[in-house]
Amino acid sequence: MKKHILYLMGILSFLFACSDDEDVNGGMEPVTEVECTPFIGSVAMKWKNPVTDSYYYTLLSYRNAAGETVNKKVSRYSAGADGVTSALVTGFTDTNEYEFTLTAYSVSGAPSVPVLIKGTPQERTGAAAYVMESVRMEATEAGARLLWTNETEVEVALHLSYINGLGMYVEEEVNATASGSYAVSDLSFGETEFTIYARNVADGKKTSSKTITVASIVDPRDIIQIWYDPDRKTAVNFDYGTVGINSVEVVEEYSYKLMLDPTADERYIIWEPLGSNIRRNDLSLTFQYRCVDSFSLTLMYYPFEWGTIAGNYKDKGTLSASTEWKSVSFDINNDIETLPVRWGTITSQYRFIFGTGPTIEKNVPITFEIRNVKLRPGK
């Protein structure tokens, strides 16, 4: 037993001796080859870590413009294969000179002699141009992804515009204050041209725009045109697939003008059975419409099976009046999942049921235009 006690005392004496040696020698070895380079609203620091297994991290400190001490811990594992550690110190709003202190610490908490270096951040106005240089796009299924880099943490917005799968002009503003990506999922099959520029949020400074063309990855079998027969070049089943609709005019390919009868008990259009055409379970129903009056829309799912009639109504709310073409999209997958019987039989049908609303005068026909009705992969 005494031997074990003596052994433990020996180990403890060795550990205390090591700690004493760290204190006598000034603690941990300092970092070396320190560099400080101006960057947009920040400074970029580089250094080499102490070459010892006991090194743990480097504490990078400075006083900001308000006189507050700012600390940033940088782990030993941040070093690259060449042994060089890089750290970006962000958040500066001026271009004054600052003094930075780098102190290496050991696993036991012993500090090194501090290393001092001065640096000056660049103006923040260059952030938009910096982000814009990194902008790129990649194709995704039924869409595209916008990607960018922003390590400055300066507020930047990216603006992109394009023609979506419904033929509508779309403008989007994307927060690009941090590195990231933004998904676009309403594209058509084929190529889409995007126009992009960056803008500083603080001062509004904009970059020049650039165009990027992306061919989205879309299986044409996953986009189903509704109410159109490409062989006959005409609308499908409007002769017997409408109720409470006085007339249907085929204006152009995929575009129709309907004259709704407000006196009818029901106003609906039957969508042809799709059966095995549905290859996916994440489809959205998309279309464009315009109408001088608001109206309600209900989708009826009618997955008829012999011996069973099961209609499932899904109220989609009121669509506001619009004299310009307006795009809408509805999640079909959530609707189908709640059906009481299996969807996809040869006799399954959809119905578009139109309600005229309280603002429509009795006996006054309503002109309703609809186009580009499609089933396509959802967002």
C-alpha positions as CSV (number, residue, x, y, z in Angstrom):
1,M,0.0,0.0,0.0
2,K,2.9,2.4,0.9
3,K,4.4,1.7,-2.5
4,H,1.2,2.9,-4.3
5,I,1.1,6.0,-2.2
6,L,4.7,6.8,-2.9
7,Y,4.0,6.2,-6.6
8,L,1.1,8.7,-6.6
9,M,3.1,11.3,-4.7
10,G,5.8,11.0,-7.3
11,I,3.3,11.6,-10.2
12,L,1.9,14.7,-8.4
13,S,5.3,16.1,-7.7
14,F,6.2,15.7,-11.4
15,L,3.0,17.5,-12.5
16,F,3.6,20.4,-10.1
17,A,7.2,20.6,-11.3
18,C,5.9,20.9,-14.9
19,S,3.5,23.7,-13.8
20,D,6.3,25.5,-12.0
21,D,8.5,25.2,-15.1
22,E,5.8,26.9,-17.2
23,D,5.6,29.8,-14.7
24,V,9.4,30.1,-14.6
25,N,9.7,30.1,-18.4
26,G,6.9,32.6,-18.9
27,G,4.3,30.0,-19.6
28,M,3.3,28.9,-23.1
29,E,5.4,29.7,-26.2
30,P,4.0,32.7,-28.2
31,V,2.6,32.6,-31.7
32,T,5.0,33.6,-34.4
33,E,5.0,35.2,-37.9
34,V,1.9,37.3,-37.2
35,E,0.4,39.2,-40.1
36,C,-2.5,41.7,-40.2
37,T,-4.1,42.6,-43.5
38,P,-6.9,45.2,-44.1
39,F,-10.2,43.8,-45.3
40,I,-13.7,45.1,-45.8
41,G,-15.0,46.3,-42.4
42,S,-12.5,44.0,-40.8
43,V,-8.9,42.8,-40.6
44,A,-7.5,39.4,-41.6
45,M,-5.0,37.9,-39.1
46,K,-2.5,35.1,-39.8
47,W,0.0,33.4,-37.5
48,K,1.8,30.2,-36.7
49,N,0.9,28.3,-33.6
50,P,3.5,27.1,-31.0
51,V,4.9,23.7,-32.0
52,T,4.0,21.8,-28.9
53,D,1.3,19.3,-27.9
54,S,0.4,21.4,-24.9
55,Y,-0.8,24.3,-27.0
56,Y,-4.6,24.7,-26.8
57,Y,-5.8,28.1,-28.2
58,T,-4.9,31.7,-29.0
59,L,-6.8,34.6,-27.4
60,L,-7.1,37.5,-29.8
61,S,-8.0,40.8,-28.0
62,Y,-8.5,44.5,-28.9
63,R,-10.4,47.6,-27.8
64,N,-13.2,48.7,-30.2
65,A,-14.2,52.2,-31.0
66,A,-16.4,52.4,-27.9
67,G,-13.4,51.5,-25.7
68,E,-14.8,48.0,-25.0
69,T,-12.5,45.0,-24.9
70,V,-13.3,42.4,-27.5
71,N,-12.0,38.8,-27.2
72,K,-11.9,36.1,-29.8
73,K,-10.7,32.6,-29.1
74,V,-9.1,30.7,-32.0
75,S,-8.6,26.9,-31.4
76,R,-5.5,25.0,-32.4
77,Y,-7.7,23.0,-34.8
78,S,-8.2,26.2,-36.9
79,A,-4.7,25.8,-38.3
80,G,-4.3,24.7,-41.9
81,A,-2.1,21.9,-43.2
82,D,0.8,24.3,-43.4
83,G,0.5,25.2,-39.7
84,V,-0.9,28.7,-40.4
85,T,-4.0,29.9,-38.6
86,S,-6.3,32.4,-40.2
87,A,-8.9,34.5,-38.4
88,L,-11.1,37.4,-39.6
89,V,-11.9,40.1,-37.0
90,T,-15.1,41.8,-38.2
91,G,-17.5,44.5,-37.1
92,F,-15.5,47.7,-37.7
93,T,-17.4,50.7,-39.0
94,D,-14.4,53.0,-39.3
95,T,-10.9,52.9,-40.8
96,N,-9.0,53.8,-37.6
97,E,-5.8,51.9,-36.6
98,Y,-6.3,49.3,-33.9
99,E,-3.8,47.3,-31.8
100,F,-4.4,43.6,-31.5
101,T,-3.0,41.3,-28.8
102,L,-2.4,37.6,-29.4
103,T,-1.8,35.3,-26.4
104,A,-1.3,31.6,-26.7
105,Y,-2.6,29.3,-24.0
106,S,-1.7,25.8,-23.0
107,V,-4.0,23.0,-22.0
108,S,-3.3,23.7,-18.3
109,G,-4.2,27.4,-18.9
110,A,-0.7,28.8,-18.9
111,P,-0.4,32.0,-21.1
112,S,2.4,33.0,-23.4
113,V,4.1,36.4,-23.7
114,P,1.6,38.6,-25.6
115,V,2.3,39.4,-29.2
116,L,1.2,42.9,-30.4
117,I,0.4,43.9,-33.9
118,K,-1.5,46.9,-35.4
119,G,-4.0,46.8,-38.3
120,T,-6.5,49.0,-40.1
121,P,-9.9,47.9,-41.5
122,Q,-11.0,48.9,-45.0
123,E,-14.1,50.9,-45.8
124,R,-17.4,48.8,-45.6
125,T,-18.6,50.2,-49.0
126,G,-16.7,47.5,-50.9
127,A,-18.9,44.7,-49.4
128,A,-21.4,44.6,-52.2
129,A,-18.6,44.3,-54.9
130,Y,-16.9,41.6,-52.8
131,V,-20.1,39.5,-52.5
132,M,-20.9,40.0,-56.2
133,E,-17.6,38.6,-57.2
134,S,-18.5,35.3,-55.4
135,V,-22.0,35.0,-56.8
136,R,-22.7,31.7,-58.7
137,M,-25.6,29.5,-59.6
138,E,-26.1,25.8,-59.9
139,A,-28.9,23.8,-61.4
140,T,-31.2,21.8,-59.1
141,E,-34.2,19.6,-59.8
142,A,-37.0,21.9,-61.2
143,G,-35.0,24.9,-60.2
144,A,-31.7,26.5,-59.3
145,R,-29.6,27.6,-56.3
146,L,-28.0,31.0,-55.9
147,L,-24.7,30.8,-53.8
148,W,-22.4,33.6,-52.5
149,T,-19.7,34.2,-50.0
150,N,-19.7,37.0,-47.4
151,E,-17.2,36.7,-44.5
152,T,-17.3,40.4,-43.7
153,E,-20.6,40.3,-41.9
154,V,-21.4,43.6,-43.5
155,E,-25.1,43.9,-44.5
156,V,-25.5,43.1,-48.2
157,A,-28.6,42.3,-50.3
158,L,-28.6,40.4,-53.5
159,H,-31.3,41.2,-56.1
160,L,-32.2,38.7,-58.8
161,S,-34.8,38.8,-61.5
162,Y,-36.0,36.1,-64.0
163,I,-39.0,34.7,-65.9
164,N,-40.5,31.8,-63.9
165,G,-42.1,28.6,-65.2
166,L,-45.5,30.4,-65.5
167,G,-44.1,33.1,-67.7
168,M,-44.2,35.7,-65.0
169,Y,-41.4,38.3,-64.4
170,V,-40.1,37.7,-60.8
171,E,-37.9,40.0,-58.7
172,E,-36.4,38.7,-55.4
173,E,-34.3,40.3,-52.7
174,V,-32.0,38.0,-50.8
175,N,-30.2,38.7,-47.5
176,A,-26.5,38.1,-48.2
177,T,-25.0,39.4,-44.9
178,A,-23.5,36.0,-44.3
179,S,-22.3,33.3,-46.7
180,G,-25.1,31.1,-47.9
181,S,-27.5,30.0,-50.6
182,Y,-31.1,30.7,-51.9
183,A,-33.3,28.2,-53.7
184,V,-35.4,29.1,-56.7
185,S,-37.9,26.3,-57.5
186,D,-40.5,27.8,-59.9
187,L,-38.6,27.4,-63.2
188,S,-39.7,25.7,-66.4
189,F,-38.0,22.9,-68.2
190,G,-35.0,24.3,-70.1
191,E,-32.8,27.3,-69.7
192,T,-33.6,30.4,-67.5
193,E,-31.6,33.6,-67.5
194,F,-31.1,35.4,-64.2
195,T,-30.0,39.0,-63.8
196,I,-28.3,39.6,-60.5
197,Y,-26.7,42.6,-58.7
198,A,-25.6,43.3,-55.1
199,R,-26.4,46.3,-52.9
200,N,-24.9,47.6,-49.6
201,V,-27.8,47.9,-47.1
202,A,-26.2,50.8,-45.2
203,D,-25.4,53.2,-48.0
204,G,-27.5,51.8,-50.9
205,K,-24.4,51.4,-53.2
206,K,-25.1,49.0,-56.0
207,T,-22.9,46.9,-58.2
208,S,-23.3,46.4,-61.9
209,S,-25.6,43.5,-62.8
210,K,-24.6,40.3,-64.5
211,T,-26.6,37.5,-66.1
212,I,-26.2,33.8,-65.4
213,T,-28.1,31.2,-67.5
214,V,-29.1,28.0,-65.7
215,A,-30.7,24.9,-67.3
216,S,-32.7,23.4,-64.4
217,I,-32.8,19.7,-64.0
218,V,-36.4,18.8,-64.7
219,D,-37.8,15.5,-66.0
220,P,-40.5,16.6,-68.5
221,R,-42.6,13.7,-67.2
222,D,-42.8,15.5,-63.9
223,I,-44.5,18.6,-65.4
224,I,-48.1,17.8,-66.5
225,Q,-49.9,20.3,-68.6
226,I,-53.6,20.4,-67.7
227,W,-56.5,20.7,-70.1
228,Y,-54.4,20.5,-73.2
229,D,-54.0,17.8,-75.8
230,P,-50.7,18.3,-77.7
231,D,-51.9,16.0,-80.5
232,R,-55.3,17.7,-81.1
233,K,-54.0,21.2,-80.3
234,T,-57.2,21.9,-78.4
235,A,-58.6,22.0,-74.9
236,V,-59.5,18.6,-73.5
237,N,-63.0,17.6,-72.5
238,F,-64.5,21.1,-72.2
239,D,-67.5,19.9,-74.2
240,Y,-68.7,17.6,-71.4
241,G,-66.3,18.5,-68.5
242,T,-67.9,21.8,-67.5
243,V,-70.9,22.6,-65.3
244,G,-72.3,26.1,-64.8
245,I,-70.0,27.6,-67.3
246,N,-71.7,29.2,-70.3
247,S,-68.7,29.2,-72.7
248,V,-65.0,28.3,-72.9
249,E,-62.7,30.1,-75.4
250,V,-59.3,28.8,-76.2
251,V,-57.3,32.0,-76.4
252,E,-53.9,30.5,-77.1
253,E,-51.9,27.5,-76.1
254,Y,-52.5,26.7,-72.4
255,S,-54.7,29.8,-72.0
256,Y,-58.5,29.9,-71.7
257,K,-61.3,32.4,-71.1
258,L,-64.3,31.1,-69.2
259,M,-67.7,32.7,-68.9
260,L,-69.1,31.6,-65.4
261,D,-72.8,31.5,-64.9
262,P,-73.6,33.2,-61.5
263,T,-77.1,31.7,-61.4
264,A,-76.0,28.1,-61.6
265,D,-76.0,26.0,-58.4
266,E,-72.4,24.8,-59.2
267,R,-69.7,26.1,-61.5
268,Y,-66.8,23.6,-62.1
269,I,-64.4,22.2,-64.6
270,I,-63.5,18.5,-64.6
271,W,-59.9,17.8,-64.9
272,E,-59.2,14.7,-67.0
273,P,-58.3,11.5,-65.1
274,L,-54.5,11.2,-64.6
275,G,-54.1,7.7,-63.4
276,S,-50.5,6.5,-63.7
277,N,-49.3,9.8,-65.0
278,I,-48.6,10.9,-61.4
279,R,-45.0,9.8,-60.9
280,R,-44.2,11.9,-57.8
281,N,-45.8,12.6,-54.4
282,D,-44.5,16.2,-54.0
283,L,-46.4,17.9,-56.8
284,S,-47.9,21.4,-56.7
285,L,-50.7,22.7,-58.7
286,T,-49.8,26.0,-60.3
287,F,-51.6,28.4,-62.6
288,Q,-52.2,32.0,-63.5
289,Y,-55.5,33.8,-63.6
290,R,-57.0,37.2,-64.0
291,C,-60.6,38.3,-63.2
292,V,-62.1,41.7,-62.5
293,D,-64.0,40.2,-59.5
294,S,-62.8,38.2,-56.6
295,F,-63.9,34.6,-56.4
296,S,-63.5,31.5,-54.2
297,L,-61.9,28.3,-55.3
298,T,-62.4,24.8,-54.1
299,L,-60.5,21.8,-55.4
300,M,-62.4,18.5,-55.3
301,Y,-60.5,15.3,-55.4
302,Y,-62.6,12.4,-56.7
303,P,-60.7,9.1,-56.5
304,F,-63.6,7.0,-57.6
305,E,-63.3,3.2,-57.0
306,W,-66.0,0.7,-58.1
307,G,-68.5,0.4,-55.3
308,T,-67.2,3.5,-53.6
309,I,-67.7,7.2,-54.3
310,A,-65.4,9.4,-52.2
311,G,-65.1,13.1,-53.0
312,N,-62.8,15.2,-50.9
313,Y,-63.2,19.0,-51.0
314,K,-60.3,21.3,-50.3
315,D,-61.2,25.0,-49.8
316,K,-58.4,27.2,-51.2
317,G,-59.9,30.5,-50.1
318,T,-60.8,33.6,-52.1
319,L,-58.6,34.7,-55.0
320,S,-58.5,38.4,-55.2
321,A,-59.5,40.4,-58.3
322,S,-56.6,41.1,-60.6
323,T,-56.5,42.8,-64.0
324,E,-52.9,41.5,-64.5
325,W,-52.0,37.9,-64.7
326,K,-51.5,36.6,-61.1
327,S,-49.7,33.3,-60.1
328,V,-50.9,30.9,-57.5
329,S,-49.6,27.6,-56.2
330,F,-51.3,24.8,-54.1
331,D,-49.7,21.8,-52.5
332,I,-51.3,18.7,-54.0
333,N,-49.5,16.2,-51.9
334,N,-51.1,17.4,-48.6
335,D,-54.5,17.2,-50.2
336,I,-54.1,13.7,-51.5
337,E,-52.7,12.3,-48.3
338,T,-56.0,13.0,-46.6
339,L,-58.2,11.2,-49.1
340,P,-60.3,8.3,-47.8
341,V,-59.4,6.0,-50.7
342,R,-56.4,5.5,-52.9
343,W,-55.6,8.1,-55.5
344,G,-54.3,7.3,-59.0
345,T,-56.9,4.9,-60.3
346,I,-57.9,5.3,-64.0
347,T,-61.2,7.0,-63.0
348,S,-59.7,9.6,-60.5
349,Q,-60.6,13.2,-61.3
350,Y,-60.0,16.7,-60.1
351,R,-62.6,19.4,-60.2
352,F,-62.1,23.2,-60.1
353,I,-65.2,24.6,-58.3
354,F,-65.6,28.3,-58.6
355,G,-67.7,30.4,-56.2
356,T,-68.8,33.9,-57.3
357,G,-68.8,35.5,-53.9
358,P,-71.2,38.1,-52.4
359,T,-69.9,41.0,-54.6
360,I,-71.1,39.5,-57.9
361,E,-74.5,40.8,-59.1
362,K,-77.1,38.1,-59.8
363,N,-77.5,37.1,-63.5
364,V,-74.3,38.9,-64.5
365,P,-71.9,36.5,-66.2
366,I,-68.3,36.5,-64.9
367,T,-65.3,36.4,-67.2
368,F,-62.5,34.4,-65.7
369,E,-59.2,33.8,-67.5
370,I,-56.8,31.0,-66.6
371,R,-53.6,29.8,-68.2
372,N,-50.5,27.6,-67.7
373,V,-52.3,25.2,-65.4
374,K,-49.6,22.6,-64.5
375,L,-48.7,19.9,-62.0
376,R,-45.0,20.3,-61.2
377,P,-42.5,19.4,-58.5
378,G,-43.2,21.2,-55.3
379,K,-41.0,23.6,-53.5
